[in-house]
Amino acid sequence: MTPVAREDAASVLRTVLAAHELEVEETAPGTFVVVLPGERKQKTTCSLVVGEHALTVQAFVARHVDENAEAVYRWLLERNLKMYGVAFAVDHLGDIYLSGRLPLGSVTPDEVDRILGSVLEYADGSFNTILELGFASAIKREHAWRVSRGESTANLAAFTRLTDPD
């Protein structure tokens, strides 16, 4: 692609990101760091990089799991079969990301919106399952510690299946 195509793609990104009123930083020309607000996962930081031939999308989802890694990674791979535009990936540390590439010719406002929506849906929608599968012991310890100190367990409410003695 020509430099004009790269500039066009970057311009589309600037327009779409501004329209959504997201927290955005353009760290270098054509390189954007976007914060997507969520419900389960409070925020997802997403990197959008306009390259020579493609827009690369990458978003951090969760750190390497403490336990049950095989089940977590299997669940992620099974999810990949149903996903649009991005897929789960694991780096050399075992941290979990969403990653994808979009040809520059496909960078339109509607497609950028779909990709951002996919990142948000998959990061936010899978977060509690990843925590349940990969951090169950830590969640149980945290719950017990808070109860023993009389502290709120409100932000652990999604995990009552793990923390209720019944």
MODELLER restraints for C-alpha pairs under 7 A, 6 or more apart:
rsr = mdl.restraints
at = mdl.atoms
rsr.add(forms.Gaussian(group=physical.xy_distance, feature=features.Distance(at['CA:1:A'], at['CA:52:A']), mean=6.07, stdev=0.5))
rsr.add(forms.Gaussian(group=physical.xy_distance, feature=features.Distance(at['CA:1:A'], at['CA:53:A']), mean=5.61, stdev=0.5))
rsr.add(forms.Gaussian(group=physical.xy_distance, feature=features.Distance(at['CA:5:A'], at['CA:104:A']), mean=6.95, stdev=0.5))
rsr.add(forms.Gaussian(group=physical.xy_distance, feature=features.Distance(at['CA:6:A'], at['CA:50:A']), mean=6.34, stdev=0.5))
rsr.add(forms.Gaussian(group=physical.xy_distance, feature=features.Distance(at['CA:6:A'], at['CA:51:A']), mean=6.98, stdev=0.5))
rsr.add(forms.Gaussian(group=physical.xy_distance, feature=features.Distance(at['CA:6:A'], at['CA:52:A']), mean=6.61, stdev=0.5))
rsr.add(forms.Gaussian(group=physical.xy_distance, feature=features.Distance(at['CA:9:A'], at['CA:50:A']), mean=6.95, stdev=0.5))
rsr.add(forms.Gaussian(group=physical.xy_distance, feature=features.Distance(at['CA:9:A'], at['CA:104:A']), mean=6.37, stdev=0.5))
rsr.add(forms.Gaussian(group=physical.xy_distance, feature=features.Distance(at['CA:9:A'], at['CA:107:A']), mean=5.77, stdev=0.5))
rsr.add(forms.Gaussian(group=physical.xy_distance, feature=features.Distance(at['CA:10:A'], at['CA:30:A']), mean=5.24, stdev=0.5))
rsr.add(forms.Gaussian(group=physical.xy_distance, feature=features.Distance(at['CA:10:A'], at['CA:50:A']), mean=6.48, stdev=0.5))
rsr.add(forms.Gaussian(group=physical.xy_distance, feature=features.Distance(at['CA:12:A'], at['CA:108:A']), mean=6.49, stdev=0.5))
rsr.add(forms.Gaussian(group=physical.xy_distance, feature=features.Distance(at['CA:12:A'], at['CA:109:A']), mean=6.22, stdev=0.5))
rsr.add(forms.Gaussian(group=physical.xy_distance, feature=features.Distance(at['CA:16:A'], at['CA:109:A']), mean=5.98, stdev=0.5))
rsr.add(forms.Gaussian(group=physical.xy_distance, feature=features.Distance(at['CA:22:A'], at['CA:34:A']), mean=6.82, stdev=0.5))
rsr.add(forms.Gaussian(group=physical.xy_distance, feature=features.Distance(at['CA:22:A'], at['CA:35:A']), mean=6.54, stdev=0.5))
rsr.add(forms.Gaussian(group=physical.xy_distance, feature=features.Distance(at['CA:22:A'], at['CA:36:A']), mean=6.85, stdev=0.5))
rsr.add(forms.Gaussian(group=physical.xy_distance, feature=features.Distance(at['CA:23:A'], at['CA:34:A']), mean=5.80, stdev=0.5))
rsr.add(forms.Gaussian(group=physical.xy_distance, feature=features.Distance(at['CA:23:A'], at['CA:35:A']), mean=5.35, stdev=0.5))
rsr.add(forms.Gaussian(group=physical.xy_distance, feature=features.Distance(at['CA:24:A'], at['CA:32:A']), mean=6.69, stdev=0.5))
rsr.add(forms.Gaussian(group=physical.xy_distance, feature=features.Distance(at['CA:24:A'], at['CA:33:A']), mean=5.65, stdev=0.5))
rsr.add(forms.Gaussian(group=physical.xy_distance, feature=features.Distance(at['CA:24:A'], at['CA:34:A']), mean=4.53, stdev=0.5))
rsr.add(forms.Gaussian(group=physical.xy_distance, feature=features.Distance(at['CA:24:A'], at['CA:35:A']), mean=6.54, stdev=0.5))
rsr.add(forms.Gaussian(group=physical.xy_distance, feature=features.Distance(at['CA:25:A'], at['CA:32:A']), mean=5.66, stdev=0.5))
rsr.add(forms.Gaussian(group=physical.xy_distance, feature=features.Distance(at['CA:25:A'], at['CA:33:A']), mean=5.24, stdev=0.5))
rsr.add(forms.Gaussian(group=physical.xy_distance, feature=features.Distance(at['CA:25:A'], at['CA:34:A']), mean=6.63, stdev=0.5))
rsr.add(forms.Gaussian(group=physical.xy_distance, feature=features.Distance(at['CA:26:A'], at['CA:32:A']), mean=4.38, stdev=0.5))
rsr.add(forms.Gaussian(group=physical.xy_distance, feature=features.Distance(at['CA:26:A'], at['CA:33:A']), mean=6.37, stdev=0.5))
rsr.add(forms.Gaussian(group=physical.xy_distance, feature=features.Distance(at['CA:30:A'], at['CA:49:A']), mean=5.87, stdev=0.5))
rsr.add(forms.Gaussian(group=physical.xy_distance, feature=features.Distance(at['CA:30:A'], at['CA:50:A']), mean=5.07, stdev=0.5))
rsr.add(forms.Gaussian(group=physical.xy_distance, feature=features.Distance(at['CA:31:A'], at['CA:48:A']), mean=5.87, stdev=0.5))
rsr.add(forms.Gaussian(group=physical.xy_distance, feature=features.Distance(at['CA:31:A'], at['CA:49:A']), mean=4.48, stdev=0.5))
rsr.add(forms.Gaussian(group=physical.xy_distance, feature=features.Distance(at['CA:31:A'], at['CA:50:A']), mean=6.30, stdev=0.5))
rsr.add(forms.Gaussian(group=physical.xy_distance, feature=features.Distance(at['CA:32:A'], at['CA:47:A']), mean=5.76, stdev=0.5))
rsr.add(forms.Gaussian(group=physical.xy_distance, feature=features.Distance(at['CA:32:A'], at['CA:48:A']), mean=5.07, stdev=0.5))
rsr.add(forms.Gaussian(group=physical.xy_distance, feature=features.Distance(at['CA:32:A'], at['CA:49:A']), mean=6.31, stdev=0.5))
rsr.add(forms.Gaussian(group=physical.xy_distance, feature=features.Distance(at['CA:33:A'], at['CA:45:A']), mean=6.86, stdev=0.5))
rsr.add(forms.Gaussian(group=physical.xy_distance, feature=features.Distance(at['CA:33:A'], at['CA:46:A']), mean=5.74, stdev=0.5))
rsr.add(forms.Gaussian(group=physical.xy_distance, feature=features.Distance(at['CA:33:A'], at['CA:47:A']), mean=4.66, stdev=0.5))
rsr.add(forms.Gaussian(group=physical.xy_distance, feature=features.Distance(at['CA:33:A'], at['CA:48:A']), mean=6.43, stdev=0.5))
rsr.add(forms.Gaussian(group=physical.xy_distance, feature=features.Distance(at['CA:34:A'], at['CA:45:A']), mean=5.74, stdev=0.5))
rsr.add(forms.Gaussian(group=physical.xy_distance, feature=features.Distance(at['CA:34:A'], at['CA:46:A']), mean=5.10, stdev=0.5))
rsr.add(forms.Gaussian(group=physical.xy_distance, feature=features.Distance(at['CA:34:A'], at['CA:47:A']), mean=6.32, stdev=0.5))
rsr.add(forms.Gaussian(group=physical.xy_distance, feature=features.Distance(at['CA:35:A'], at['CA:43:A']), mean=6.35, stdev=0.5))
rsr.add(forms.Gaussian(group=physical.xy_distance, feature=features.Distance(at['CA:35:A'], at['CA:44:A']), mean=5.68, stdev=0.5))
rsr.add(forms.Gaussian(group=physical.xy_distance, feature=features.Distance(at['CA:35:A'], at['CA:45:A']), mean=4.57, stdev=0.5))
rsr.add(forms.Gaussian(group=physical.xy_distance, feature=features.Distance(at['CA:35:A'], at['CA:46:A']), mean=6.21, stdev=0.5))
rsr.add(forms.Gaussian(group=physical.xy_distance, feature=features.Distance(at['CA:36:A'], at['CA:43:A']), mean=5.49, stdev=0.5))
rsr.add(forms.Gaussian(group=physical.xy_distance, feature=features.Distance(at['CA:36:A'], at['CA:44:A']), mean=5.07, stdev=0.5))
rsr.add(forms.Gaussian(group=physical.xy_distance, feature=features.Distance(at['CA:36:A'], at['CA:45:A']), mean=6.28, stdev=0.5))
rsr.add(forms.Gaussian(group=physical.xy_distance, feature=features.Distance(at['CA:36:A'], at['CA:120:A']), mean=6.57, stdev=0.5))
rsr.add(forms.Gaussian(group=physical.xy_distance, feature=features.Distance(at['CA:37:A'], at['CA:43:A']), mean=4.49, stdev=0.5))
rsr.add(forms.Gaussian(group=physical.xy_distance, feature=features.Distance(at['CA:37:A'], at['CA:44:A']), mean=6.50, stdev=0.5))
rsr.add(forms.Gaussian(group=physical.xy_distance, feature=features.Distance(at['CA:38:A'], at['CA:124:A']), mean=5.88, stdev=0.5))
rsr.add(forms.Gaussian(group=physical.xy_distance, feature=features.Distance(at['CA:39:A'], at['CA:124:A']), mean=6.65, stdev=0.5))
rsr.add(forms.Gaussian(group=physical.xy_distance, feature=features.Distance(at['CA:40:A'], at['CA:124:A']), mean=5.60, stdev=0.5))
rsr.add(forms.Gaussian(group=physical.xy_distance, feature=features.Distance(at['CA:40:A'], at['CA:127:A']), mean=6.58, stdev=0.5))
rsr.add(forms.Gaussian(group=physical.xy_distance, feature=features.Distance(at['CA:40:A'], at['CA:128:A']), mean=6.78, stdev=0.5))
rsr.add(forms.Gaussian(group=physical.xy_distance, feature=features.Distance(at['CA:41:A'], at['CA:124:A']), mean=5.19, stdev=0.5))
rsr.add(forms.Gaussian(group=physical.xy_distance, feature=features.Distance(at['CA:41:A'], at['CA:127:A']), mean=6.16, stdev=0.5))
rsr.add(forms.Gaussian(group=physical.xy_distance, feature=features.Distance(at['CA:44:A'], at['CA:59:A']), mean=6.74, stdev=0.5))
rsr.add(forms.Gaussian(group=physical.xy_distance, feature=features.Distance(at['CA:44:A'], at['CA:60:A']), mean=6.68, stdev=0.5))
rsr.add(forms.Gaussian(group=physical.xy_distance, feature=features.Distance(at['CA:44:A'], at['CA:61:A']), mean=6.88, stdev=0.5))
rsr.add(forms.Gaussian(group=physical.xy_distance, feature=features.Distance(at['CA:45:A'], at['CA:59:A']), mean=5.69, stdev=0.5))
rsr.add(forms.Gaussian(group=physical.xy_distance, feature=features.Distance(at['CA:45:A'], at['CA:60:A']), mean=6.27, stdev=0.5))
rsr.add(forms.Gaussian(group=physical.xy_distance, feature=features.Distance(at['CA:46:A'], at['CA:57:A']), mean=7.00, stdev=0.5))
rsr.add(forms.Gaussian(group=physical.xy_distance, feature=features.Distance(at['CA:46:A'], at['CA:58:A']), mean=5.66, stdev=0.5))
rsr.add(forms.Gaussian(group=physical.xy_distance, feature=features.Distance(at['CA:46:A'], at['CA:59:A']), mean=4.21, stdev=0.5))
rsr.add(forms.Gaussian(group=physical.xy_distance, feature=features.Distance(at['CA:46:A'], at['CA:60:A']), mean=6.94, stdev=0.5))
rsr.add(forms.Gaussian(group=physical.xy_distance, feature=features.Distance(at['CA:47:A'], at['CA:57:A']), mean=5.69, stdev=0.5))
rsr.add(forms.Gaussian(group=physical.xy_distance, feature=features.Distance(at['CA:47:A'], at['CA:58:A']), mean=5.15, stdev=0.5))
rsr.add(forms.Gaussian(group=physical.xy_distance, feature=features.Distance(at['CA:47:A'], at['CA:59:A']), mean=6.13, stdev=0.5))
rsr.add(forms.Gaussian(group=physical.xy_distance, feature=features.Distance(at['CA:48:A'], at['CA:55:A']), mean=6.67, stdev=0.5))
rsr.add(forms.Gaussian(group=physical.xy_distance, feature=features.Distance(at['CA:48:A'], at['CA:56:A']), mean=5.69, stdev=0.5))
rsr.add(forms.Gaussian(group=physical.xy_distance, feature=features.Distance(at['CA:48:A'], at['CA:57:A']), mean=4.79, stdev=0.5))
rsr.add(forms.Gaussian(group=physical.xy_distance, feature=features.Distance(at['CA:48:A'], at['CA:58:A']), mean=6.75, stdev=0.5))
rsr.add(forms.Gaussian(group=physical.xy_distance, feature=features.Distance(at['CA:49:A'], at['CA:55:A']), mean=5.55, stdev=0.5))
rsr.add(forms.Gaussian(group=physical.xy_distance, feature=features.Distance(at['CA:49:A'], at['CA:56:A']), mean=5.12, stdev=0.5))
rsr.add(forms.Gaussian(group=physical.xy_distance, feature=features.Distance(at['CA:49:A'], at['CA:57:A']), mean=6.68, stdev=0.5))
rsr.add(forms.Gaussian(group=physical.xy_distance, feature=features.Distance(at['CA:50:A'], at['CA:56:A']), mean=6.51, stdev=0.5))
rsr.add(forms.Gaussian(group=physical.xy_distance, feature=features.Distance(at['CA:53:A'], at['CA:103:A']), mean=6.18, stdev=0.5))
rsr.add(forms.Gaussian(group=physical.xy_distance, feature=features.Distance(at['CA:53:A'], at['CA:104:A']), mean=5.81, stdev=0.5))
rsr.add(forms.Gaussian(group=physical.xy_distance, feature=features.Distance(at['CA:54:A'], at['CA:101:A']), mean=6.13, stdev=0.5))
rsr.add(forms.Gaussian(group=physical.xy_distance, feature=features.Distance(at['CA:54:A'], at['CA:102:A']), mean=5.36, stdev=0.5))
rsr.add(forms.Gaussian(group=physical.xy_distance, feature=features.Distance(at['CA:54:A'], at['CA:103:A']), mean=4.32, stdev=0.5))
rsr.add(forms.Gaussian(group=physical.xy_distance, feature=features.Distance(at['CA:54:A'], at['CA:104:A']), mean=4.75, stdev=0.5))
rsr.add(forms.Gaussian(group=physical.xy_distance, feature=features.Distance(at['CA:55:A'], at['CA:101:A']), mean=5.52, stdev=0.5))
rsr.add(forms.Gaussian(group=physical.xy_distance, feature=features.Distance(at['CA:55:A'], at['CA:102:A']), mean=5.03, stdev=0.5))
rsr.add(forms.Gaussian(group=physical.xy_distance, feature=features.Distance(at['CA:55:A'], at['CA:103:A']), mean=6.23, stdev=0.5))
rsr.add(forms.Gaussian(group=physical.xy_distance, feature=features.Distance(at['CA:55:A'], at['CA:104:A']), mean=5.97, stdev=0.5))
rsr.add(forms.Gaussian(group=physical.xy_distance, feature=features.Distance(at['CA:56:A'], at['CA:100:A']), mean=5.90, stdev=0.5))
rsr.add(forms.Gaussian(group=physical.xy_distance, feature=features.Distance(at['CA:56:A'], at['CA:101:A']), mean=4.54, stdev=0.5))
rsr.add(forms.Gaussian(group=physical.xy_distance, feature=features.Distance(at['CA:56:A'], at['CA:102:A']), mean=6.55, stdev=0.5))
rsr.add(forms.Gaussian(group=physical.xy_distance, feature=features.Distance(at['CA:57:A'], at['CA:99:A']), mean=5.54, stdev=0.5))
rsr.add(forms.Gaussian(group=physical.xy_distance, feature=features.Distance(at['CA:57:A'], at['CA:100:A']), mean=5.07, stdev=0.5))
rsr.add(forms.Gaussian(group=physical.xy_distance, feature=features.Distance(at['CA:57:A'], at['CA:101:A']), mean=6.05, stdev=0.5))
rsr.add(forms.Gaussian(group=physical.xy_distance, feature=features.Distance(at['CA:58:A'], at['CA:97:A']), mean=6.73, stdev=0.5))
rsr.add(forms.Gaussian(group=physical.xy_distance, feature=features.Distance(at['CA:58:A'], at['CA:98:A']), mean=5.51, stdev=0.5))
rsr.add(forms.Gaussian(group=physical.xy_distance, feature=features.Distance(at['CA:58:A'], at['CA:99:A']), mean=4.45, stdev=0.5))
rsr.add(forms.Gaussian(group=physical.xy_distance, feature=features.Distance(at['CA:58:A'], at['CA:100:A']), mean=6.56, stdev=0.5))
rsr.add(forms.Gaussian(group=physical.xy_distance, feature=features.Distance(at['CA:59:A'], at['CA:97:A']), mean=5.42, stdev=0.5))
rsr.add(forms.Gaussian(group=physical.xy_distance, feature=features.Distance(at['CA:59:A'], at['CA:98:A']), mean=5.09, stdev=0.5))
rsr.add(forms.Gaussian(group=physical.xy_distance, feature=features.Distance(at['CA:59:A'], at['CA:99:A']), mean=6.61, stdev=0.5))
rsr.add(forms.Gaussian(group=physical.xy_distance, feature=features.Distance(at['CA:60:A'], at['CA:96:A']), mean=6.37, stdev=0.5))
rsr.add(forms.Gaussian(group=physical.xy_distance, feature=features.Distance(at['CA:60:A'], at['CA:97:A']), mean=4.50, stdev=0.5))
rsr.add(forms.Gaussian(group=physical.xy_distance, feature=features.Distance(at['CA:60:A'], at['CA:98:A']), mean=6.55, stdev=0.5))
rsr.add(forms.Gaussian(group=physical.xy_distance, feature=features.Distance(at['CA:61:A'], at['CA:96:A']), mean=5.45, stdev=0.5))
rsr.add(forms.Gaussian(group=physical.xy_distance, feature=features.Distance(at['CA:61:A'], at['CA:97:A']), mean=5.09, stdev=0.5))
rsr.add(forms.Gaussian(group=physical.xy_distance, feature=features.Distance(at['CA:61:A'], at['CA:98:A']), mean=6.89, stdev=0.5))
rsr.add(forms.Gaussian(group=physical.xy_distance, feature=features.Distance(at['CA:61:A'], at['CA:123:A']), mean=5.62, stdev=0.5))
rsr.add(forms.Gaussian(group=physical.xy_distance, feature=features.Distance(at['CA:62:A'], at['CA:95:A']), mean=6.01, stdev=0.5))
rsr.add(forms.Gaussian(group=physical.xy_distance, feature=features.Distance(at['CA:62:A'], at['CA:96:A']), mean=5.14, stdev=0.5))
rsr.add(forms.Gaussian(group=physical.xy_distance, feature=features.Distance(at['CA:63:A'], at['CA:95:A']), mean=4.32, stdev=0.5))
rsr.add(forms.Gaussian(group=physical.xy_distance, feature=features.Distance(at['CA:63:A'], at['CA:96:A']), mean=6.05, stdev=0.5))
rsr.add(forms.Gaussian(group=physical.xy_distance, feature=features.Distance(at['CA:64:A'], at['CA:93:A']), mean=6.67, stdev=0.5))
rsr.add(forms.Gaussian(group=physical.xy_distance, feature=features.Distance(at['CA:64:A'], at['CA:94:A']), mean=4.55, stdev=0.5))
rsr.add(forms.Gaussian(group=physical.xy_distance, feature=features.Distance(at['CA:64:A'], at['CA:95:A']), mean=4.22, stdev=0.5))
rsr.add(forms.Gaussian(group=physical.xy_distance, feature=features.Distance(at['CA:64:A'], at['CA:96:A']), mean=6.59, stdev=0.5))
rsr.add(forms.Gaussian(group=physical.xy_distance, feature=features.Distance(at['CA:65:A'], at['CA:134:A']), mean=4.81, stdev=0.5))
rsr.add(forms.Gaussian(group=physical.xy_distance, feature=features.Distance(at['CA:65:A'], at['CA:135:A']), mean=6.32, stdev=0.5))
rsr.add(forms.Gaussian(group=physical.xy_distance, feature=features.Distance(at['CA:66:A'], at['CA:134:A']), mean=5.75, stdev=0.5))
rsr.add(forms.Gaussian(group=physical.xy_distance, feature=features.Distance(at['CA:66:A'], at['CA:135:A']), mean=5.67, stdev=0.5))
rsr.add(forms.Gaussian(group=physical.xy_distance, feature=features.Distance(at['CA:67:A'], at['CA:134:A']), mean=5.01, stdev=0.5))
rsr.add(forms.Gaussian(group=physical.xy_distance, feature=features.Distance(at['CA:67:A'], at['CA:135:A']), mean=6.26, stdev=0.5))
rsr.add(forms.Gaussian(group=physical.xy_distance, feature=features.Distance(at['CA:68:A'], at['CA:133:A']), mean=6.43, stdev=0.5))
rsr.add(forms.Gaussian(group=physical.xy_distance, feature=features.Distance(at['CA:68:A'], at['CA:134:A']), mean=5.45, stdev=0.5))
rsr.add(forms.Gaussian(group=physical.xy_distance, feature=features.Distance(at['CA:69:A'], at['CA:134:A']), mean=6.37, stdev=0.5))
rsr.add(forms.Gaussian(group=physical.xy_distance, feature=features.Distance(at['CA:72:A'], at['CA:130:A']), mean=6.44, stdev=0.5))
rsr.add(forms.Gaussian(group=physical.xy_distance, feature=features.Distance(at['CA:72:A'], at['CA:133:A']), mean=6.05, stdev=0.5))
rsr.add(forms.Gaussian(group=physical.xy_distance, feature=features.Distance(at['CA:72:A'], at['CA:134:A']), mean=6.31, stdev=0.5))
rsr.add(forms.Gaussian(group=physical.xy_distance, feature=features.Distance(at['CA:76:A'], at['CA:88:A']), mean=6.18, stdev=0.5))
rsr.add(forms.Gaussian(group=physical.xy_distance, feature=features.Distance(at['CA:80:A'], at['CA:87:A']), mean=5.35, stdev=0.5))
rsr.add(forms.Gaussian(group=physical.xy_distance, feature=features.Distance(at['CA:80:A'], at['CA:88:A']), mean=6.34, stdev=0.5))
rsr.add(forms.Gaussian(group=physical.xy_distance, feature=features.Distance(at['CA:84:A'], at['CA:118:A']), mean=6.59, stdev=0.5))
rsr.add(forms.Gaussian(group=physical.xy_distance, feature=features.Distance(at['CA:85:A'], at['CA:100:A']), mean=5.98, stdev=0.5))
rsr.add(forms.Gaussian(group=physical.xy_distance, feature=features.Distance(at['CA:85:A'], at['CA:115:A']), mean=6.06, stdev=0.5))
rsr.add(forms.Gaussian(group=physical.xy_distance, feature=features.Distance(at['CA:86:A'], at['CA:98:A']), mean=5.96, stdev=0.5))
rsr.add(forms.Gaussian(group=physical.xy_distance, feature=features.Distance(at['CA:86:A'], at['CA:99:A']), mean=5.12, stdev=0.5))
rsr.add(forms.Gaussian(group=physical.xy_distance, feature=features.Distance(at['CA:86:A'], at['CA:100:A']), mean=4.27, stdev=0.5))
rsr.add(forms.Gaussian(group=physical.xy_distance, feature=features.Distance(at['CA:87:A'], at['CA:98:A']), mean=5.34, stdev=0.5))
rsr.add(forms.Gaussian(group=physical.xy_distance, feature=features.Distance(at['CA:87:A'], at['CA:99:A']), mean=5.46, stdev=0.5))
rsr.add(forms.Gaussian(group=physical.xy_distance, feature=features.Distance(at['CA:87:A'], at['CA:100:A']), mean=6.40, stdev=0.5))
rsr.add(forms.Gaussian(group=physical.xy_distance, feature=features.Distance(at['CA:88:A'], at['CA:96:A']), mean=6.88, stdev=0.5))
rsr.add(forms.Gaussian(group=physical.xy_distance, feature=features.Distance(at['CA:88:A'], at['CA:97:A']), mean=5.67, stdev=0.5))
rsr.add(forms.Gaussian(group=physical.xy_distance, feature=features.Distance(at['CA:88:A'], at['CA:98:A']), mean=4.55, stdev=0.5))
rsr.add(forms.Gaussian(group=physical.xy_distance, feature=features.Distance(at['CA:88:A'], at['CA:99:A']), mean=6.34, stdev=0.5))
rsr.add(forms.Gaussian(group=physical.xy_distance, feature=features.Distance(at['CA:89:A'], at['CA:96:A']), mean=5.86, stdev=0.5))
rsr.add(forms.Gaussian(group=physical.xy_distance, feature=features.Distance(at['CA:89:A'], at['CA:97:A']), mean=5.18, stdev=0.5))
rsr.add(forms.Gaussian(group=physical.xy_distance, feature=features.Distance(at['CA:89:A'], at['CA:98:A']), mean=5.91, stdev=0.5))
rsr.add(forms.Gaussian(group=physical.xy_distance, feature=features.Distance(at['CA:89:A'], at['CA:99:A']), mean=6.52, stdev=0.5))
rsr.add(forms.Gaussian(group=physical.xy_distance, feature=features.Distance(at['CA:90:A'], at['CA:96:A']), mean=4.72, stdev=0.5))
rsr.add(forms.Gaussian(group=physical.xy_distance, feature=features.Distance(at['CA:90:A'], at['CA:97:A']), mean=6.09, stdev=0.5))
rsr.add(forms.Gaussian(group=physical.xy_distance, feature=features.Distance(at['CA:98:A'], at['CA:119:A']), mean=6.97, stdev=0.5))
rsr.add(forms.Gaussian(group=physical.xy_distance, feature=features.Distance(at['CA:136:A'], at['CA:162:A']), mean=6.99, stdev=0.5))
rsr.add(forms.Gaussian(group=physical.xy_distance, feature=features.Distance(at['CA:140:A'], at['CA:162:A']), mean=6.69, stdev=0.5))
rsr.add(forms.Gaussian(group=physical.xy_distance, feature=features.Distance(at['CA:140:A'], at['CA:163:A']), mean=5.69, stdev=0.5))
rsr.add(forms.Gaussian(group=physical.xy_distance, feature=features.Distance(at['CA:143:A'], at['CA:153:A']), mean=6.50, stdev=0.5))
rsr.add(forms.Gaussian(group=physical.xy_distance, feature=features.Distance(at['CA:143:A'], at['CA:163:A']), mean=6.73, stdev=0.5))
rsr.add(forms.Gaussian(group=physical.xy_distance, feature=features.Distance(at['CA:146:A'], at['CA:152:A']), mean=6.57, stdev=0.5))
rsr.add(forms.Gaussian(group=physical.xy_distance, feature=features.Distance(at['CA:146:A'], at['CA:153:A']), mean=6.52, stdev=0.5))
